[in-house]
Amino acid sequence: MVYETFHDQTNLADGWYQTRILPVIHRRICNVALLGHSMGIYITGSWKLPVIMVGFGMFLLFDRATFHSRAINRIA
């Protein structure tokens, strides 16, 4: 039920925002946080957070796509 409530409130603009804008903001925050420090932040290791944000944004973009294939529907 919680997923459906959140899902109904999202739209295509939210998907583009999460896919394009949030990784840029995250990169700038990490650059400022790491300025002058030789140690890293755990969440930025291997680009964990930007990958999650882009993945969720792409999920929102392609969520409305429907597949009319028996094989794909059976796998899903």
Helices and strands as residue ranges (DSSP letters): H 2-9, H 12-16, I 17-21, H 22-33, G 42-47, H 48-62, H 70-75
